[in-house]
Amino acid sequence: GFFKYRVDFEALENLPALKEGRIGAICCSRPTNPTGNVLTDEEMNHLAEIAKRYDVPLIIDNAYGMPFPNIIYSDAHLNWDDNTILCFSLSKIGLPGVRTGIIVADAKVIAAVSAMNAVVNLAPTRFGAAIATPLVENDRIKQLSDNEVKPFYQQQAKLAVKLLKEALGNYPLVIHKPEGAIFFWLWFKDLPITTLELYERLKEKGTLIVPSKYFFPGVDVSDYQHAHECIRMSIAADEQTLTDGIKVIGDVVRELYDEAKK
């Protein structure tokens, strides 16, 4: 009932643009939005090796990852070297409206980003930094992440899997292995309609999801069926809202498959 996306290293290393020096950086999110995928330590080490070989930085979006908010359930470790740029955020630990970005990088990169911010953000907000500073100083931010934030989402993930299997256990639903973040990625194999149309039907019943076609940038999805069979579903709501939403998804999707069989 689960699947997992993996890095296609053969395709990556055979990109003409990479070999010709026309790629300026390698970027990834860990965990990812929308799938909740966590690249393995082996995959991260391989990406770091390729980035060093071609003298480009490896930029890692760590907004959902370690050490805060630590919404990550797989066995993963956080590594850094002077060719890596780690990006963190306080937006997933209670400060979504006052996003404070944090990077760990080589001193030259820090200086460049600081100079850029001085131009781009003439009056940057200080609320996030002001609120977070004492939490960082006494390590409370790590305690909140480990003892409050992570367990909440881990429980939500377990509940979502249970509810989805109850609602669609005998139907062609495959769940991307939930390894972190605050979303589920659901794949309805051979869905009779596109998930853009499914979005409209669910919205009419008061349930919102995001159709998959918007998550394949740079890919021609006109003949790529998979890109029209998936949805992103949030697990951040309270238990009752999650239960009600999955019930609606189950009712609508079952009806679609049942009608297609007639």
C-alpha positions as a Markdown table, in Angstrom:
| # | Residue | x | y | z |
|---|---|---|---|---|
| 1 | Gly | 0.0 | 0.0 | 0.0 |
| 2 | Phe | 3.0 | 2.3 | -0.1 |
| 3 | Phe | 5.5 | 3.6 | -2.6 |
| 4 | Lys | 8.5 | 5.9 | -2.5 |
| 5 | Tyr | 10.2 | 8.3 | -5.0 |
| 6 | Arg | 13.9 | 8.0 | -5.3 |
| 7 | Val | 16.6 | 10.1 | -7.0 |
| 8 | Asp | 17.4 | 9.0 | -10.5 |
| 9 | Phe | 21.2 | 9.4 | -10.3 |
| 10 | Glu | 21.8 | 8.1 | -13.8 |
| 11 | Ala | 19.6 | 10.7 | -15.3 |
| 12 | Leu | 21.0 | 13.4 | -13.1 |
| 13 | Glu | 24.6 | 12.7 | -14.0 |
| 14 | Asn | 23.8 | 12.5 | -17.7 |
| 15 | Leu | 22.2 | 15.9 | -17.8 |
| 16 | Pro | 24.1 | 17.8 | -20.6 |
| 17 | Ala | 23.6 | 21.1 | -18.7 |
| 18 | Leu | 25.4 | 19.6 | -15.7 |
| 19 | Lys | 28.3 | 18.4 | -17.8 |
| 20 | Glu | 28.5 | 21.7 | -19.6 |
| 21 | Gly | 28.6 | 23.8 | -16.5 |
| 22 | Arg | 25.2 | 25.4 | -17.0 |
| 23 | Ile | 23.8 | 24.3 | -13.7 |
| 24 | Gly | 24.5 | 26.6 | -10.8 |
| 25 | Ala | 23.3 | 24.5 | -7.8 |
| 26 | Ile | 21.7 | 21.2 | -6.8 |
| 27 | Cys | 18.7 | 21.7 | -4.6 |
| 28 | Cys | 16.4 | 19.4 | -2.6 |
| 29 | Ser | 14.0 | 19.4 | 0.3 |
| 30 | Arg | 14.3 | 17.0 | 3.2 |
| 31 | Pro | 11.5 | 16.1 | 4.1 |
| 32 | Thr | 9.7 | 17.2 | 0.9 |
| 33 | Asn | 6.5 | 19.0 | 0.3 |
| 34 | Pro | 4.3 | 17.5 | -1.1 |
| 35 | Thr | 5.2 | 13.9 | -0.6 |
| 36 | Gly | 6.8 | 13.7 | 2.8 |
| 37 | Asn | 9.7 | 11.8 | 1.2 |
| 38 | Val | 13.0 | 11.9 | 3.1 |
| 39 | Leu | 16.0 | 11.3 | 1.0 |
| 40 | Thr | 18.2 | 8.6 | 2.5 |
| 41 | Asp | 21.7 | 9.3 | 4.0 |
| 42 | Glu | 23.1 | 7.4 | 1.0 |
| 43 | Glu | 21.2 | 9.6 | -1.5 |
| 44 | Met | 22.3 | 12.8 | 0.3 |
| 45 | Asn | 26.0 | 11.7 | 0.3 |
| 46 | His | 25.8 | 10.9 | -3.4 |
| 47 | Leu | 24.3 | 14.4 | -4.1 |
| 48 | Ala | 27.0 | 16.0 | -2.0 |
| 49 | Glu | 29.7 | 14.1 | -4.0 |
| 50 | Ile | 28.2 | 15.2 | -7.3 |
| 51 | Ala | 27.9 | 18.8 | -6.2 |
| 52 | Lys | 31.6 | 18.8 | -5.2 |
| 53 | Arg | 32.7 | 17.2 | -8.4 |
| 54 | Tyr | 31.0 | 19.8 | -10.5 |
| 55 | Asp | 31.9 | 22.7 | -8.1 |
| 56 | Val | 28.3 | 23.7 | -7.4 |
| 57 | Pro | 26.6 | 24.1 | -4.0 |
| 58 | Leu | 24.2 | 21.6 | -2.6 |
| 59 | Ile | 21.2 | 23.6 | -1.1 |
| 60 | Ile | 19.0 | 21.7 | 1.3 |
| 61 | Asp | 15.6 | 23.0 | 2.3 |
| 62 | Asn | 15.3 | 21.8 | 5.9 |
| 63 | Ala | 12.1 | 23.6 | 6.8 |
| 64 | Tyr | 10.4 | 20.4 | 8.1 |
| 65 | Gly | 13.6 | 18.6 | 9.2 |
| 66 | Met | 16.2 | 18.4 | 11.9 |
| 67 | Pro | 16.8 | 19.8 | 14.4 |
| 68 | Phe | 13.6 | 21.8 | 14.4 |
| 69 | Pro | 10.7 | 21.3 | 13.9 |
| 70 | Asn | 12.0 | 17.7 | 13.4 |
| 71 | Ile | 8.9 | 16.5 | 11.6 |
| 72 | Ile | 10.8 | 13.4 | 10.4 |
| 73 | Tyr | 10.2 | 9.8 | 11.2 |
| 74 | Ser | 12.8 | 7.8 | 9.2 |
| 75 | Asp | 16.3 | 7.0 | 10.3 |
| 76 | Ala | 18.1 | 10.0 | 8.9 |
| 77 | His | 21.1 | 12.2 | 9.8 |
| 78 | Leu | 22.0 | 15.8 | 9.1 |
| 79 | Asn | 25.4 | 16.3 | 7.5 |
| 80 | Trp | 27.2 | 19.5 | 6.5 |
| 81 | Asp | 30.4 | 20.5 | 4.7 |
| 82 | Asp | 31.6 | 23.8 | 3.3 |
| 83 | Asn | 30.0 | 23.1 | -0.1 |
| 84 | Thr | 26.5 | 22.6 | 1.5 |
| 85 | Ile | 24.0 | 25.3 | 2.3 |
| 86 | Leu | 21.5 | 24.2 | 4.9 |
| 87 | Cys | 18.3 | 26.3 | 5.1 |
| 88 | Phe | 16.1 | 26.3 | 8.2 |
| 89 | Ser | 12.8 | 28.0 | 9.0 |
| 90 | Leu | 10.8 | 28.9 | 12.1 |
| 91 | Ser | 7.6 | 28.9 | 10.2 |
| 92 | Lys | 6.7 | 25.3 | 11.0 |
| 93 | Ile | 7.2 | 25.7 | 14.7 |
| 94 | Gly | 4.5 | 28.2 | 15.5 |
| 95 | Leu | 5.6 | 31.2 | 13.5 |
| 96 | Pro | 4.0 | 30.9 | 10.0 |
| 97 | Gly | 3.2 | 34.6 | 9.7 |
| 98 | Val | 6.7 | 35.8 | 10.6 |
| 99 | Arg | 8.9 | 33.5 | 8.7 |
| 100 | Thr | 12.5 | 33.7 | 9.9 |
| 101 | Gly | 15.0 | 32.1 | 7.6 |
| 102 | Ile | 18.3 | 30.6 | 8.9 |
| 103 | Ile | 21.2 | 29.3 | 6.9 |
| 104 | Val | 24.3 | 27.3 | 7.8 |
| 105 | Ala | 26.9 | 27.7 | 5.1 |
| 106 | Asp | 30.5 | 28.7 | 4.3 |
| 107 | Ala | 31.3 | 32.2 | 5.6 |
| 108 | Lys | 31.5 | 33.6 | 2.0 |
| 109 | Val | 27.9 | 32.4 | 1.3 |
| 110 | Ile | 26.7 | 33.9 | 4.6 |
| 111 | Ala | 28.2 | 37.3 | 3.6 |
| 112 | Ala | 26.6 | 37.2 | 0.2 |
| 113 | Val | 23.1 | 36.3 | 1.6 |
| 114 | Ser | 23.5 | 39.0 | 4.2 |
| 115 | Ala | 24.3 | 41.6 | 1.5 |
| 116 | Met | 21.3 | 40.4 | -0.6 |
| 117 | Asn | 18.9 | 40.7 | 2.4 |
| 118 | Ala | 20.1 | 44.2 | 3.0 |
| 119 | Val | 18.9 | 45.2 | -0.4 |
| 120 | Val | 15.8 | 42.9 | -0.8 |
| 121 | Asn | 14.4 | 43.3 | 2.7 |
| 122 | Leu | 14.8 | 47.0 | 3.6 |
| 123 | Ala | 12.6 | 46.5 | 6.7 |
| 124 | Pro | 12.7 | 42.8 | 7.5 |
| 125 | Thr | 10.5 | 41.6 | 10.4 |
| 126 | Arg | 12.2 | 41.0 | 13.7 |
| 127 | Phe | 9.3 | 39.2 | 15.4 |
| 128 | Gly | 10.4 | 35.7 | 14.5 |
| 129 | Ala | 14.0 | 36.2 | 15.6 |
| 130 | Ala | 12.9 | 38.0 | 18.8 |
| 131 | Ile | 10.4 | 35.3 | 19.8 |
| 132 | Ala | 12.8 | 32.4 | 18.9 |
| 133 | Thr | 16.0 | 33.7 | 20.5 |
| 134 | Pro | 15.2 | 32.7 | 24.1 |
| 135 | Leu | 13.9 | 29.3 | 22.9 |
| 136 | Val | 17.2 | 28.7 | 21.1 |
| 137 | Glu | 19.3 | 30.0 | 24.0 |
| 138 | Asn | 17.8 | 27.6 | 26.5 |
| 139 | Asp | 17.3 | 24.7 | 24.0 |
| 140 | Arg | 13.5 | 24.9 | 24.5 |
| 141 | Ile | 13.0 | 24.9 | 20.7 |
| 142 | Lys | 14.6 | 21.4 | 20.4 |
| 143 | Gln | 12.5 | 20.2 | 23.3 |
| 144 | Leu | 9.3 | 21.5 | 21.7 |
| 145 | Ser | 10.2 | 20.0 | 18.4 |
| 146 | Asp | 11.0 | 16.5 | 19.9 |
| 147 | Asn | 8.3 | 16.4 | 22.5 |
| 148 | Glu | 5.4 | 18.3 | 21.0 |
| 149 | Val | 5.6 | 18.9 | 17.3 |
| 150 | Lys | 7.0 | 15.6 | 16.1 |
| 151 | Pro | 4.8 | 13.4 | 18.2 |
| 152 | Phe | 1.7 | 15.3 | 17.0 |
| 153 | Tyr | 2.4 | 14.9 | 13.3 |
| 154 | Gln | 3.6 | 11.3 | 13.8 |
| 155 | Gln | 0.2 | 10.4 | 15.4 |
| 156 | Gln | -1.6 | 12.3 | 12.7 |
| 157 | Ala | 0.2 | 10.3 | 10.1 |
| 158 | Lys | -0.7 | 7.0 | 11.7 |
| 159 | Leu | -4.3 | 8.1 | 12.0 |
| 160 | Ala | -4.4 | 9.2 | 8.4 |
| 161 | Val | -3.0 | 5.8 | 7.2 |
| 162 | Lys | -5.6 | 4.0 | 9.3 |
| 163 | Leu | -8.5 | 6.1 | 8.0 |
| 164 | Leu | -7.4 | 5.9 | 4.3 |
| 165 | Lys | -7.0 | 2.1 | 4.5 |
| 166 | Glu | -10.5 | 1.8 | 6.0 |
| 167 | Ala | -12.0 | 4.1 | 3.4 |
| 168 | Leu | -10.2 | 2.8 | 0.3 |
| 169 | Gly | -8.5 | -0.4 | 1.3 |
| 170 | Asn | -10.0 | -2.4 | -1.6 |
| 171 | Tyr | -9.4 | 0.3 | -4.2 |
| 172 | Pro | -6.2 | 1.2 | -6.2 |
| 173 | Leu | -4.9 | 3.8 | -3.7 |
| 174 | Val | -1.1 | 3.9 | -3.0 |
| 175 | Ile | 0.3 | 6.2 | -0.3 |
| 176 | His | 3.7 | 7.7 | -0.6 |
| 177 | Lys | 5.6 | 6.3 | 2.4 |
| 178 | Pro | 5.0 | 9.0 | 5.1 |
| 179 | Glu | 8.5 | 9.8 | 6.4 |
| 180 | Gly | 8.0 | 13.4 | 7.5 |
| 181 | Ala | 6.5 | 16.9 | 6.9 |
| 182 | Ile | 2.8 | 17.7 | 7.3 |
| 183 | Phe | 1.3 | 16.3 | 4.1 |
| 184 | Phe | 0.3 | 13.0 | 2.5 |
| 185 | Trp | 0.8 | 12.2 | -1.2 |
| 186 | Leu | -1.9 | 9.9 | -2.5 |
| 187 | Trp | -1.7 | 8.1 | -5.8 |
| 188 | Phe | -5.0 | 6.8 | -7.3 |
| 189 | Lys | -3.9 | 4.4 | -10.0 |
| 190 | Asp | -6.0 | 4.6 | -13.2 |
| 191 | Leu | -8.3 | 7.2 | -11.7 |
| 192 | Pro | -11.2 | 7.7 | -14.2 |
| 193 | Ile | -10.8 | 11.5 | -14.0 |
| 194 | Thr | -7.9 | 13.8 | -13.4 |
| 195 | Thr | -7.2 | 15.0 | -9.9 |
| 196 | Leu | -7.9 | 18.5 | -11.1 |
| 197 | Glu | -11.4 | 17.4 | -11.7 |
| 198 | Leu | -11.4 | 15.5 | -8.4 |
| 199 | Tyr | -10.4 | 18.7 | -6.6 |
| 200 | Glu | -13.5 | 20.4 | -7.9 |
| 201 | Arg | -15.8 | 17.5 | -6.8 |
| 202 | Leu | -14.2 | 17.5 | -3.3 |
| 203 | Lys | -14.4 | 21.2 | -3.0 |
| 204 | Glu | -18.2 | 21.1 | -3.6 |
| 205 | Lys | -18.4 | 18.8 | -0.6 |
| 206 | Gly | -16.3 | 21.1 | 1.6 |
| 207 | Thr | -13.0 | 19.2 | 1.4 |
| 208 | Leu | -9.8 | 20.8 | -0.1 |
| 209 | Ile | -6.8 | 19.0 | -1.5 |
| 210 | Val | -4.2 | 20.0 | -4.1 |
| 211 | Pro | -4.1 | 18.2 | -7.5 |
| 212 | Ser | -0.8 | 16.8 | -8.6 |
| 213 | Lys | -0.3 | 18.5 | -11.9 |
| 214 | Tyr | 1.1 | 21.6 | -10.1 |
| 215 | Phe | 3.9 | 19.6 | -8.5 |
| 216 | Phe | 5.8 | 18.6 | -11.7 |
| 217 | Pro | 7.6 | 21.8 | -12.7 |
| 218 | Gly | 9.7 | 21.5 | -15.8 |
| 219 | Val | 8.0 | 18.2 | -16.8 |
| 220 | Asp | 5.6 | 17.9 | -19.8 |
| 221 | Val | 2.6 | 16.3 | -18.1 |
| 222 | Ser | 0.4 | 16.2 | -21.1 |
| 223 | Asp | 1.2 | 12.5 | -21.7 |
| 224 | Tyr | 2.3 | 11.7 | -18.2 |
| 225 | Gln | -0.7 | 9.9 | -16.6 |
| 226 | His | 0.9 | 9.7 | -13.1 |
| 227 | Ala | 1.0 | 13.5 | -12.9 |
| 228 | His | -2.8 | 13.5 | -13.0 |
| 229 | Glu | -3.5 | 10.7 | -10.5 |
| 230 | Cys | -2.1 | 12.1 | -7.3 |
| 231 | Ile | -3.2 | 14.6 | -4.6 |
| 232 | Arg | -1.6 | 16.4 | -1.7 |
| 233 | Met | -3.6 | 16.1 | 1.5 |
| 234 | Ser | -2.8 | 18.0 | 4.7 |
| 235 | Ile | -2.6 | 16.2 | 8.0 |
| 236 | Ala | -2.2 | 19.3 | 10.1 |
| 237 | Ala | -5.8 | 19.7 | 11.1 |
| 238 | Asp | -7.4 | 18.3 | 14.3 |
| 239 | Glu | -8.4 | 14.7 | 14.5 |
| 240 | Gln | -12.1 | 15.3 | 13.7 |
| 241 | Thr | -11.4 | 17.4 | 10.6 |
| 242 | Leu | -8.9 | 14.9 | 9.3 |
| 243 | Thr | -11.5 | 12.1 | 9.9 |
| 244 | Asp | -14.2 | 14.0 | 8.1 |
| 245 | Gly | -12.0 | 15.0 | 5.2 |
| 246 | Ile | -10.8 | 11.5 | 4.5 |
| 247 | Lys | -14.4 | 10.2 | 4.7 |
| 248 | Val | -15.3 | 12.6 | 1.9 |
| 249 | Ile | -12.3 | 11.7 | -0.2 |
| 250 | Gly | -13.2 | 8.0 | 0.3 |
| 251 | Asp | -16.8 | 8.4 | -0.6 |
| 252 | Val | -16.1 | 10.4 | -3.8 |
| 253 | Val | -13.2 | 8.2 | -5.0 |
| 254 | Arg | -15.0 | 5.0 | -4.4 |
| 255 | Glu | -18.0 | 6.3 | -6.4 |
| 256 | Leu | -15.6 | 7.2 | -9.3 |
| 257 | Tyr | -14.1 | 3.8 | -9.5 |
| 258 | Asp | -17.4 | 2.0 | -9.1 |
| 259 | Glu | -19.0 | 4.1 | -11.8 |
| 260 | Ala | -16.1 | 3.3 | -14.2 |
| 261 | Lys | -16.7 | -0.5 | -13.7 |
| 262 | Lys | -20.3 | -0.3 | -14.9 |
